[in-house]
Amino acid sequence: MTRINRDTAHKLEFNGLLTVQRTAQYLLYSRRIGIYIDNKKAGAIRRGETKSFPLEAGQHHIFAQIDWLSTPPISLVLAPGENKMLYLGIGYTGWKFFSTLLYLFRNPTDLIYLSDKESPNDVSGHD
């Protein structure tokens, strides 16, 4: 289900759209993850949800955050009429799911990812 953030849509004359799709992973399943565009909270996204944010053409900086954990910012340039898709998920799957606490102490920024790849095999670079 894709929803337009109507609070933002009526304020902007947008000519592009950023869509963020969150995976339906179990870790952090009950928590919303905030989506920030140009350092302002644009909304929050639940497990398995897809949200769209109307944007003006130009350069934007996007990151996701939950509590003290955030993704590295992504810089993207949106052309007039262009739609971009980003994917949000948990960087640890399989056996890594069970060692999450150890990874939090090692590099907490690896826990969540925001990427233009639908299902990155290992965004964090750890095997």
VOSEVEX-708660 format. One line per 8 residues: number of its first residue (from 1); for each residue x, y, z of N, C-alpha, C, O. Coordinates in steps of 0.05 Angstrom, whole numbers, plus 5000, padded with zeros to 4 digits. Each point is the difference from the previous one (the first is absolute). Layout:
N
NUM) X Y Z X Y Z X Y Z X Y Z | ...
This chain:
127
1) 5017 4976 5000 4983 5024 5000 5018 5025 5000 5017 5003 5017 | 4979 5014 4964 5015 5025 4998 4982 5023 5009 4978 5003 4990 | 5032 5013 5028 4985 5023 5010 5016 5026 4995 5024 5001 5003 | 4961 5019 4989 5012 5027 4996 4998 5014 5027 4978 5000 5012 | 5043 5012 4996 5000 5016 5025 4985 5027 4993 5012 5019 4990 | 4962 4981 5016 4983 5023 4992 5007 5026 5015 4995 5022 4989 | 5016 4976 5035 5007 5024 5014 5021 5016 4985 5000 5024 4999 | 5019 4961 4988 5021 5013 4985 4990 5007 4972 5008 5021 4989
9) 4975 4963 4999 4991 5003 4972 4986 5027 4996 5004 5013 4980 | 4979 4995 5039 4985 5025 4995 5018 5025 5004 4993 5021 4991 | 5030 4976 5022 5018 5022 5005 5020 5005 4977 5009 5022 4996 | 4996 4957 4989 5020 5001 4979 4987 4997 4972 4981 4985 4997 | 5030 5029 4985 4994 4994 4972 5021 4980 4992 5022 5008 4991 | 4972 4967 5012 5021 4980 4995 5000 4992 4971 4979 5000 4986 | 5044 4993 5004 5002 4990 4973 5018 4975 5000 5011 4993 4979 | 4990 4993 5043 5014 4975 5002 4990 4985 5024 4986 5011 5017
17) 5021 4964 4985 4990 4983 5022 5022 4982 5010 5014 4987 4984 | 4990 5012 5042 5018 4981 5013 4983 4979 5014 4983 5007 5016 | 5021 4968 4977 4985 4978 5013 5020 4984 5016 5021 4992 4990 | 4971 5002 5035 5017 4984 5018 4984 4975 5007 4977 5001 5009 | 5035 4976 4986 4987 4974 5007 5016 4986 5022 5025 4996 4997 | 4962 4997 5025 5013 4987 5022 4995 4970 4998 4978 4991 4994 | 5043 4993 5010 4997 4971 4999 4982 4991 5024 4996 5014 5019 | 4995 4961 4979 4983 4989 5021 5016 4981 5018 4991 4978 5006
25) 5033 5030 5002 5017 4984 5017 4990 5000 5028 4986 5019 5009 | 5021 4960 5006 4990 4997 5027 5013 5020 5020 4986 5010 5018 | 5040 4994 4980 5014 5017 5019 4989 5029 4998 4997 5011 4979 | 4996 5000 5044 4988 5027 5002 4972 5001 4987 4992 5021 4990 | 4994 4956 5010 4975 4999 4985 4979 5019 5010 4982 5008 4985 | 5018 4998 5041 4979 5017 5011 5007 5029 5000 4985 5017 5010 | 5039 4990 4981 5010 5027 5001 4998 5014 4973 5005 4988 4980 | 4987 5037 5021 5001 5017 4976 5028 5012 4998 5013 5006 5020
33) 4996 4997 4955 5026 5012 4995 4995 5027 4986 4985 5001 4980 | 5027 5020 5031 4995 5027 4989 5015 5004 4974 5023 4990 4996 | 4965 5024 4985 5012 5007 4975 5005 5031 5000 4981 5015 5005 | 5044 4992 4991 5007 5028 5001 5009 5009 4972 5017 4988 4988 | 4972 5034 5003 5007 5012 4974 5010 5028 5006 4985 5017 5011 | 5039 4989 4981 5013 5026 5004 4999 5008 5030 4993 5022 5007 | 5013 4958 5010 5002 5003 5029 4973 5007 5014 5000 5009 5023 | 4978 4986 4964 4974 5004 5012 4985 4973 4998 5000 4986 4980
41) 4987 5007 5042 4985 4975 5000 4976 5002 4981 4982 5016 5004 | 5018 4966 4977 4979 5000 4979 4978 4980 5007 4978 5002 4990 | 5028 4979 5027 4981 4980 5008 5014 4976 5013 5024 5000 5004 | 4960 4980 5002 5010 4976 5012 4988 4976 4985 4977 5002 4990 | 5037 4977 5009 4992 4977 4983 5000 4974 5017 5019 4995 5015 | 4960 4990 4983 4997 4975 5015 5011 4976 4983 5005 5003 4977 | 4997 4975 5037 5009 4975 4987 4982 4993 4977 4976 4999 5003 | 5036 4996 4973 4985 4992 4976 4985 5023 4986 4986 4995 4981
49) 5017 5029 5029 4985 5023 4989 5016 5014 4978 5025 4999 4999 | 4961 5014 4983 5012 5016 4979 4987 5028 5001 4976 5003 5001 | 5041 5018 5000 4990 5027 5001 5013 5017 4978 5023 4995 4993 | 4962 5024 4996 5010 5018 4980 5000 5028 5011 4982 5008 5014 | 5039 5007 4978 5003 5027 5009 5004 5018 4976 5020 4997 4985 | 4962 5022 5010 5003 5019 4978 5023 5019 5006 5003 5010 5022 | 5014 4994 4958 5023 5018 5003 5003 5018 4976 4992 4994 4978 | 5020 5029 5027 5007 5018 4979 5025 4989 4985 5015 4985 5012
57) 4988 5022 4963 5024 4991 4986 5024 5013 5012 4999 5022 5011 | 5023 4964 4988 5025 5010 5011 5014 4979 5018 4992 4977 5000 | 5028 5032 5015 5015 4982 5017 4987 4998 5027 4991 5020 5012 | 5009 4955 4999 4989 4995 5026 5018 4980 5015 5013 4984 4988 | 4987 5018 5039 5015 4982 5017 4980 4985 5016 4983 5011 5014 | 5018 4962 4985 4981 4983 5013 5014 4981 5019 5021 4989 4993 | 4968 5007 5030 5009 4979 5018 4977 4989 5017 4979 5013 5002 | 5025 4964 5010 4980 4988 5017 5011 4998 5028 5025 4998 5004
65) 4958 5005 5016 5009 4999 5028 4980 4987 5018 4976 5004 4998 | 5035 4980 5021 4984 4989 5022 5016 5002 5025 5023 4990 5001 | 4966 5023 5019 5015 5006 5025 5026 5014 4993 5000 5020 4986 | 5023 4969 5023 5026 5013 4995 5013 4988 4975 5022 5009 4993 | 4965 4973 4993 5012 4987 4977 4989 5014 4974 4976 5005 4998 | 5043 5000 4984 4991 5012 4975 5017 4989 4977 5022 4990 5004 | 4967 5012 4972 5014 4991 4977 5019 5023 4991 4995 5023 5006 | 5025 4970 4979 5016 5022 4988 4981 5015 4980 4984 4988 4987
73) 5019 5039 5011 4983 5015 4982 5005 4993 4971 5023 4995 4992 | 4956 5005 4993 5001 4995 4971 4995 5027 4987 4980 5013 5006 | 5037 4994 4975 4996 5025 4985 4989 4992 4973 5012 4984 4985 | 4965 5027 5008 4988 4994 4973 4991 5025 4987 4991 5019 5013 | 5010 4981 4961 4991 5022 4984 4975 4991 4985 5000 4980 4986 | 4978 5034 5018 4974 4993 4988 4995 5019 4977 4998 5025 5004 | 4999 4965 4972 4994 5016 4977 4969 5005 4999 4985 4985 5012 | 5007 5036 4974 4971 5005 4998 4985 4975 4988 5008 4989 4980
81) 4971 5003 5034 4984 4977 4991 5012 4973 5007 4989 4979 4993 | 5034 5020 5021 5013 4975 5006 4990 4988 5026 4994 5015 5019 | 5004 4959 4982 4993 4985 5024 5023 4982 5007 5011 4986 4983 | 4997 5015 5043 5022 4983 5010 4990 4982 5021 4981 5007 5015 | 5031 4969 4987 4992 4980 5019 5024 4993 5018 5022 4996 4990 | 4973 5004 5036 5021 4992 5020 4988 4977 5016 4976 4999 5005 | 5042 4984 5005 4991 4977 5016 5013 5002 5028 5024 5006 5003 | 4960 4989 5017 5008 5002 5027 4997 4973 5013 4980 4986 4997
89) 5040 5006 5018 4998 4973 5013 5020 4998 5022 5015 5018 5008 | 4986 4958 5003 5019 4992 5021 5024 4987 4988 4996 4981 4984 | 5028 5028 5022 5024 4989 4988 5008 4972 5008 5017 4988 4988 | 4970 5002 5033 5008 4974 5010 4978 4980 4996 4977 5003 5009 | 5029 4975 4977 4981 4979 4995 5014 4973 5006 5024 5000 5004 | 4961 4979 4996 5012 4974 5005 5013 4999 5027 4988 5008 5020 | 5036 4981 4981 5014 4997 5026 5007 5026 5012 5003 5002 5025 | 5000 5019 4959 5006 5027 5011 4978 5011 5017 5004 5016 5018
97) 4971 4975 4977 4977 5008 5016 5005 4994 5029 4993 5016 5018 | 5019 4961 4988 5003 4991 5027 5024 5014 5014 5002 4999 5024 | 5015 5013 4960 5023 5013 5012 4998 5031 4999 5020 5014 4999 | 4956 4995 4999 4995 5029 4997 5013 5017 5022 5012 5020 4994 | 4986 4971 5031 5012 5015 5022 5030 5003 4997 5011 5021 5005 | 5003 4958 4985 5028 5002 4996 5007 5021 4978 5019 5015 5003 | 4965 4985 4976 5004 5019 4978 4994 5029 5008 5012 5019 4991 | 4969 4984 5028 4993 5027 5009 5025 5013 5014 5004 5024 4997
105) 5011 4960 5017 5023 5010 5013 5023 5005 4980 5017 5017 5004 | 4983 4967 4975 5022 5002 4980 4995 5024 4981 5018 5016 4997 | 4959 4985 4991 4994 5022 4982 4969 5003 4998 4988 4988 4983 | 5000 5028 5035 4971 5002 5001 4987 5011 4974 4976 4996 4996 | 5039 5018 4988 4988 5012 4976 4994 4978 4979 4986 5006 4981 | 5025 4970 5023 4994 4979 4981 4973 4986 5004 4992 4984 4983 | 4995 5022 5039 4975 4986 5006 4978 5005 4979 4987 4981 4991 | 5010 5044 5001 4979 5006 4980 5014 5011 4975 5022 5012 5001
113) 4965 4983 4976 5011 5011 4975 4979 5014 4984 4976 4994 5002 | 5033 5024 4981 4983 5014 4981 5015 4999 4974 5023 5010 4999 | 4966 4978 4980 5015 4995 4976 4982 5002 4975 4976 4998 5002 | 5037 5005 4975 4984 4999 4975 4998 4972 4990 4988 4995 4979 | 5024 4986 5035 4999 4972 4992 4977 4986 5015 4997 5004 5024 | 4988 4980 4962 4976 4988 5012 5006 4981 5023 4988 5001 5021 | 5031 4982 4975 5008 4981 5021 5030 4996 5001 5010 4980 4990 | 5004 5040 5021 5029 4997 5001 5007 4975 5016 4989 4995 5021
121) 5030 4989 4969 5007 4975 5014 5013 5006 5026 4993 4987 5020 | 5024 5033 4981 5013 5007 5025 5009 5029 4999 5023 5006 4992 | 4960 5011 5015 5005 5029 4999 5023 5008 5018 5015 5018 4993 | 4987 4969 5029 5020 5008 5020 5028 4992 4992 5020 5011 5011 | 4984 4970 4971 5026 4991 4992 5011 4978 5017 5023 4991 4995 | 4962 5000 5026 5009 4979 5017 4989 4973 4990 4978 4999 4991 | 5038 4980 5010 4991 4974 4992 4991 4983 5023 4991 4977 4996
